[in-house]
Amino acid sequence: MPSSVEDSADSNGPGPPEGIIPMVLTSATQEHFGCVADEDVTVENPYKLLQKDDILEDMKTKAAVSDFSPVKQLILDYPESELLLVYDRDFTYGQLFYLVVTPEVKERILNPPETESKENVIEEIKTPEPREWISLGSEKEIEEETMKETRGKLKYKFSRVRTKFGKPVSLSDRNVMDAKDGCVECASYQDRRFNIKLLERDCSVQAIPLLQSSSAQTQWKFMRNNCTQYTPGVLSKEEETAPRPSLSDFCNSVTNRVLHALQQEEIMNVFKDDWMALGTETDDLDWSGKVSDVLMLNQAFSDPTYSQDMEISCMHWHPTINSVIAVAMTEKKTQQSIGSTGPLIVFYSFSDPTHAKVLLECPDEILAFEFCPSDPNILVGGCINGQVVLWEISTHAVHLHPVQHGHKHTETVKTGMLGIEDKHRKAPLVRYSAMSGVEFSHKAPVTDVHWLPQTFEVPLVNMERNGDYAPIRFSLYPFANNNTTTTISESGGEASALTPDYSQLQINSGKAQTPVPDINTKVYIGTQDGEVVYSEWKMEKNDLDQLLSPKPLHLFRIHPCLVNTIERSPFYKDIVLTGTSLFGTSNIAIWKEGVLDGPIFLFPSLEGLATSACWSLTRPGVFFVSKGDGKIEVWNILEKTEEAVHVQEHMSNGKITCIKPWTVTSKQHFLAVADDLGIVRIFQIPPVFYIASRNEKVNVGKCIDIQIQRLNDLLKRKELWESQAPATEEQKKTESEKPTTPTEEQDEMKEYNNFLLIEENILKGMGLTP
């Protein structure tokens, strides 16, 4: 019998009878064979005859993915042309369906034998008579522990406008994010201003033998009311007056155990707190009682209809639905596939990883897109031709939520630009709501997009005026207002209250607007040539009272080539992570807002092509780096700065294009990995990489301060060396020929040793050295 059948039988008791195989059928398989639960098959009509040829064709098409692959040999050995599938609503054999694989059992189920007369089977059952209740005082304790109402009940009054009296009630669906009519959810929360201090607690202790709790795999379907009456156990007079052993007998009985305990104390420290030291003295630990540092594969998303010969350029988790992720599909540059579906944004869900849930139609390849923070049903994307596209998916959001048992989506969508028939595409195709005109769009591909508060209008830096730069990524300082959305205006008639008319979007005039004071207007920009530009996007007036974009404050040439990552730390808003790659050579840098002398961390050149990097959402000092050869590196600036603390290979068969972390619960953290094969893999992050150490955020802040101080000392030394350097070539030649005196060498060595001593004292104070 296949392994899946054995596992199902073991988990539900003794197992099914011979000739009956419990089956797990997905919703797609149920629809294909016409056996959808509670629709095609019900409790009244649970039988469905399946053609043997159809099952063999399904196994041939899907191979190991087919639901019938575990019982392939039993189906091949079945002599008849039709197999019986039975809908088991009560899960008698542990699954929702079971398959009959012998003709005898099939005949016995479809044509059961006639049962004997009930009069000959049913025996007389005597009803037991209730016994008289004898009270022993336990009802008093039950009365004391019973909850009783001690205060009056609260009264709530619900009213309605008089003009609506007598009118029929109209019910309709509404987005929970909308609160235009004042009806909002009253969710419970903990009031930190109110706290009840526990002054006294009534506890009891009783010395009893150790108890053992065990369970069996038995489902208790019938409830029964029972009661228990108990009495305290007391010692009799004979037991109280019985002679007790002497002290010498006690000492003789425990001497061997005391000597054994003293011997163990000499061997190991028995007073060590094992709980506090758990996991602090081990690095690479396995599953046999030790902590693991391996990223485990949890799920893989791939729809062959839309991911064939495609690669993923951008990826984002849904802001409000934890089980949904959106990816931008673009055609590979190396080949042109015949019958390609074209560029799309595909939504996947954990409930069905092999089929797309929603498709967003794209006019051209999308290199970057973002969800609106204030309304997750609105997305904006940047095209390779420079246009900006807007989507509104509120009418199709129902497809993104997990499907309840016994329900399915029956909505059909008209055939769009993909040319795919409706019966072959279950995911709805959503057309874009608005798109910028070509004459008003960017002249180069849009590689990065960001949302701004609705009260802001930001002129970005004009690169043509300030130099020949090709910006790829940029990062603005996070604003205090979290309700971020674009500012739009509508013209020409009244727009619908439910669906805005995005075709009438206009840019508001900035003449009457007032600049907001005390706002950080600095921006980090990464260019195609590997430059990191730190500039100001606030407009400046010239002598003619004209507003112009300012020149960049600083320009750093740290990276060898294209900057593919600029990301701010989720714990420190003024800390920025940048990364780049160039044909096998790449490096990573960490910058601090306000430090204009260079990066505070510059990690060494990484082997292989670094395609993306991202911060950890729970640990301030940890970040992840993806490689072009399918590797993932984990870095921790508190442990090592010269190499990664963990490298995991074979994360993907192709080149990893982007990675995104996500936190579902406090004990479930995911890392999404997308590649150039159109596949998204979800890996579960081990606890060693998401559980922060004690005072980790404080230690990271101290480490950053030390790096800034070290950078300042290095610059001062550099200025000192340049001031002491000879001014002419003759002086340089003279100084090179002049022998160095022992006194100068001793002074330099003494100054260097003092610097090492200060560094060691600072690291010891932070607890970073043994």
Residue pairs with C-beta under 8 A, 6 or more apart in sequence:
1 21
2 70
2 71
3 70
4 24
4 70
5 21
5 22
5 70
5 71
8 22
8 24
8 93
8 94
8 95
9 15
9 16
9 22
9 93
9 94
11 94
11 217
12 91
12 93
12 94
12 217
13 217
13 218
15 93
16 22
16 93
16 94
16 98
17 105
18 102
18 105
19 100
19 101
19 102
19 104
19 105
20 93
20 98
20 99
20 100
20 101
20 105
21 71
21 74
21 98
21 99
21 100
21 101
22 88
22 93
22 94
22 95
22 97
22 98
23 67
23 68
23 71
23 85
23 95
23 96
23 97
23 98
23 99
24 67
24 95
24 96
24 97
25 33
25 35
25 67
25 96
25 97
26 67
27 36
27 352
27 403
27 408
28 352
28 355
29 58
29 66
29 67
30 36
30 37
30 40
31 408
32 58
33 48
33 50
33 54
33 58
33 85
34 40
34 48
35 41
35 48
35 50
35 85
35 87
35 97
36 408
37 87
37 96
37 405
37 406
38 406
39 406
40 48
41 47
41 48
41 85
41 87
42 87
43 87
43 89
46 86
46 87
46 88
46 89
47 84
47 85
47 86
47 87
47 109
47 110
48 84
48 85
48 86
48 87
49 82
49 83
49 84
49 85
50 82
50 83
50 84
50 85
51 81
51 82
52 75
52 78
52 80
52 81
52 82
52 83
53 81
55 68
55 75
55 83
56 75
56 76
58 66
58 68
59 66
59 68
59 69
59 72
59 75
62 69
63 69
65 354
68 75
71 99
71 101
74 101
75 83
75 101
78 101
78 102
78 103
79 103
80 103
80 106
83 99
83 100
83 101
83 106
84 99
84 100
84 106
84 109
84 110
85 97
85 98
85 99
85 100
86 97
86 98
86 99
86 100
86 109
87 96
87 97
88 95
88 96
88 97
88 98
89 96
92 98
100 106
100 109
136 229
136 230
136 231
138 229
138 230
175 377
175 394
175 397
176 185
177 375
177 376
177 377
261 270
264 270
279 285
279 291
279 688
282 290
282 291
284 293
285 291
285 292
285 293
285 688
286 292
291 686
291 687
291 688
292 686
292 688
293 634
293 646
293 686
293 688
293 689
294 648
294 686
295 632
295 648
295 651
295 671
295 683
295 684
295 685
295 686
296 683
296 684
296 686
297 681
297 682
297 683
297 684
298 670
298 682
298 683
298 684
299 350
299 353
299 681
299 682
300 353
300 679
300 680
300 681
300 682
301 325
301 327
301 348
301 353
301 354
301 679
301 680
301 681
301 682
302 353
302 354
302 678
302 679
302 680
303 346
303 348
303 354
303 355
303 356
304 354
305 341
305 356
305 420
305 424
305 425
306 329
306 341
306 344
306 346
306 356
306 359
306 678
307 329
307 346
307 677
307 678
307 679
308 337
308 340
308 678
309 331
309 332
309 335
309 337
309 340
309 678
310 329
310 330
310 331
310 332
310 340
310 341
310 678
311 329
311 330
311 331
311 332
311 654
311 657
311 675
311 676
311 677
311 678
312 327
312 328
312 329
312 330
312 657
312 658
312 674
312 675
312 676
312 678
312 680
313 328
313 329
313 330
313 365
313 366
313 367
313 368
313 657
313 658
314 327
314 328
314 366
314 367
314 368
314 369
314 658
315 325
315 326
315 327
315 328
315 658
315 660
315 672
315 674
315 680
316 325
316 326
316 369
316 370
316 371
316 660
317 324
317 325
317 326
317 660
317 662
317 672
318 324
318 325
318 326
318 347
318 371
318 376
318 400
319 371
319 373
319 376
320 376
321 376
321 400
321 401
322 662
322 664
323 349
323 350
323 351
323 402
324 347
324 348
324 349
324 350
324 357
324 400
325 347
325 348
325 660
325 672
325 680
325 682
326 345
326 346
326 347
326 348
326 369
326 371
326 379
327 345
327 346
327 348
327 674
327 680
328 343
328 344
328 345
328 362
328 366
328 367
328 368
328 369
328 381
329 341
329 343
329 344
329 345
329 346
329 678
330 343
330 365
330 366
330 367
330 384
331 337
331 340
331 342
331 343
331 365
332 676
341 418
341 420
342 362
342 417
342 418
343 362
343 364
343 365
343 366
344 359
344 360
344 361
344 362
344 418
345 359
345 360
345 362
345 366
345 369
345 379
345 381
345 391
346 356
346 358
346 359
346 360
346 427
347 356
347 357
347 358
347 359
347 360
347 399
347 400
347 427
348 356
348 357
348 680
349 357
349 400
349 402
350 402
351 402
351 403
355 426
355 427
356 427
357 399
357 400
357 427
358 393
358 396
358 399
358 400
358 427
358 428
358 430
359 418
359 425
359 427
359 428
359 429
359 430
360 379
360 391
360 393
360 430
360 432
361 416
361 417
361 418
361 429
361 430
361 431
361 432
362 381
362 383
362 389
362 432
363 383
363 385
363 387
363 389
363 432
363 435
364 383
364 384
364 385
364 387
365 383
365 384
366 381
366 382
366 383
366 384
366 389
367 382
367 383
367 384
367 445
367 446
367 447
368 381
368 382
368 446
368 447
368 448
368 449
369 379
369 380
369 381
369 382
369 449
370 379
370 380
370 381
370 449
370 450
370 451
371 378
371 379
372 378
372 379
372 380
372 451
372 484
372 485
372 486
373 451
373 482
373 483
373 484
373 485
374 483
374 484
374 485
375 485
377 392
377 393
377 394
377 397
378 390
378 391
378 392
378 393
378 485
379 390
379 391
379 393
380 388
380 389
380 390
380 391
380 449
380 451
380 486
381 388
381 389
381 391
381 446
381 449
382 388
382 389
382 442
382 445
382 446
382 447
382 448
382 449
383 389
383 445
383 446
384 445
384 446
385 438
385 441
385 445
386 438
386 441
386 442
386 443
386 444
386 445
386 446
387 435
387 436
387 437
387 438
387 441
387 442
387 446
388 435
388 436
388 441
388 442
388 446
388 449
389 432
389 434
389 435
389 436
390 432
390 433
390 434
390 435
390 502
390 505
391 430
391 432
391 433
392 433
392 499
392 500
392 502
393 430
394 499
395 499
396 428
396 430
398 409
399 409
399 411
399 427
399 428
403 409
409 426
411 428
412 422
413 422
413 425
413 428
413 429
414 422
415 421
415 422
416 429
416 431
418 425
418 429
433 502
433 503
434 502
434 503
434 505
444 470
447 471
447 472
447 473
448 471
448 472
448 473
448 474
450 474
450 476
451 484
451 485
451 486
452 458
452 476
452 479
452 484
452 486
453 479
453 481
453 483
453 484
453 485
454 483
454 484
454 485
454 486
454 487
455 481
455 487
455 516
456 479
456 487
456 516
457 487
457 508
457 510
457 513
458 476
458 537
459 537
459 539
459 547
459 549
460 474
460 523
460 537
460 549
461 523
461 525
461 533
461 535
461 536
461 537
461 549
461 550
461 552
462 548
462 549
463 469
463 470
463 471
465 548
465 549
466 535
466 549
466 551
466 552
467 552
467 555
469 525
469 527
469 529
469 531
469 533
470 527
470 528
470 529
471 525
471 526
471 527
471 528
471 533
472 526
472 527
472 528
472 562
472 563
472 564
473 525
473 526
473 563
473 564
473 565
473 566
474 523
474 524
474 525
474 526
474 566
475 523
475 524
475 566
475 567
475 568
475 576
476 523
476 537
477 520
477 521
477 522
477 523
477 573
477 574
477 593
478 568
478 573
479 519
487 508
488 500
488 502
488 505
488 506
489 505
489 506
489 508
490 500
490 501
490 504
490 505
490 506
491 504
491 506
492 504
495 501
495 504
515 538
520 593
521 536
521 537
521 538
522 534
522 535
522 536
522 537
522 553
522 593
523 534
523 535
523 536
523 537
524 532
524 533
524 534
524 566
524 576
524 578
524 591
525 532
525 533
525 534
525 535
525 566
526 532
526 533
526 559
526 562
526 563
526 564
526 565
526 566
526 578
526 580
527 533
527 562
527 563
528 561
528 562
528 563
529 561
529 562
530 557
530 558
530 559
530 560
530 561
530 562
530 563
530 580
530 582
531 555
531 556
531 557
531 559
531 563
532 555
532 556
532 558
532 559
532 563
532 578
532 589
532 591
533 552
533 554
533 555
533 556
534 552
534 553
534 554
534 555
534 556
534 596
535 550
535 551
535 552
535 553
536 550
536 553
537 549
538 550
539 547
539 548
539 549
539 550
540 547
540 548
540 549
540 550
541 547
541 548
542 548
553 596
554 596
556 598
556 599
558 578
558 587
558 589
558 598
558 599
558 602
559 578
559 579
559 580
559 586
559 587
559 589
560 580
560 582
560 585
560 586
560 587
561 580
561 581
561 582
561 583
562 580
562 581
562 582
563 578
563 579
563 580
564 579
564 580
564 581
564 610
564 611
564 612
565 577
565 578
565 579
565 580
565 612
565 613
565 614
566 576
566 577
566 578
567 576
567 577
567 613
567 614
567 615
568 575
568 576
568 577
568 615
569 575
569 576
569 577
569 615
569 620
570 615
570 617
571 620
571 697
571 700
572 620
572 700
572 701
572 704
573 593
574 592
574 593
574 594
575 590
575 591
575 592
575 593
575 704
576 590
576 591
576 592
576 593
577 588
577 589
577 590
577 613
577 614
577 615
577 623
578 588
578 589
578 590
578 591
578 599
579 586
579 587
579 588
579 589
579 610
579 612
579 613
579 625
580 586
580 587
580 610
581 609
581 610
581 611
581 628
583 609
584 607
584 608
584 609
585 605
586 605
586 606
586 608
586 609
586 610
587 602
587 603
587 604
587 605
587 606
587 610
588 601
588 602
588 603
588 606
588 610
588 613
588 623
588 625
588 635
589 599
589 601
589 602
589 603
590 599
590 600
590 601
590 637
591 599
591 600
592 600
592 704
592 708
595 708
595 711
597 711
597 712
597 715
598 711
600 704
600 707
600 708
600 711
601 637
601 641
601 707
603 635
603 641
603 642
604 642
604 643
606 625
606 627
606 633
608 627
608 628
608 629
608 631
609 627
609 628
609 629
609 655
610 625
610 626
610 627
610 628
611 626
611 627
611 628
611 655
611 656
611 657
611 658
612 625
612 626
612 656
612 657
612 658
612 659
613 623
613 624
613 625
613 626
613 659
614 623
614 624
614 659
614 660
614 661
615 622
615 623
615 661
616 622
616 623
616 624
616 661
616 689
616 690
617 661
617 662
617 663
617 669
617 690
618 663
618 669
618 690
618 691
618 692
619 636
619 689
619 690
619 691
619 692
619 696
620 692
620 696
620 697
620 700
621 636
621 637
621 638
621 696
621 699
621 700
621 703
622 634
622 635
622 636
622 689
623 634
623 635
624 632
624 633
624 634
624 635
624 659
624 661
624 671
625 632
625 633
625 634
625 635
625 644
626 632
626 633
626 651
626 656
626 657
626 658
626 659
626 673
627 633
627 656
628 655
628 656
629 649
629 655
630 649
630 650
630 651
630 652
630 653
630 654
630 655
630 656
630 675
631 647
631 648
631 649
631 650
631 651
631 656
632 647
632 648
632 651
632 656
632 659
632 671
632 673
632 683
633 644
633 646
633 647
634 644
634 645
634 646
634 647
634 648
634 689
635 644
635 645
636 645
637 700
637 703
638 693
638 696
638 699
638 700
638 703
638 768
639 645
646 689
651 673
651 681
651 683
652 673
652 675
652 677
652 679
652 681
653 675
653 677
654 675
654 676
654 677
654 679
655 675
655 676
656 673
656 674
656 675
657 674
657 675
657 676
658 674
659 671
659 672
659 673
659 674
660 671
660 672
661 669
661 670
661 671
661 672
661 685
662 669
662 670
662 671
662 672
663 669
663 670
663 690
664 670
667 687
668 684
669 684
669 685
669 690
670 682
670 683
670 684
670 685
671 682
671 683
671 684
671 685
672 680
672 681
672 682
672 683
673 680
673 681
673 682
673 683
674 680
674 681
675 681
693 699
699 766
699 767
699 768
702 766
703 766
703 768
706 759
706 762
706 763
710 759
713 755
725 732
726 732
726 734
726 735
760 769
763 769
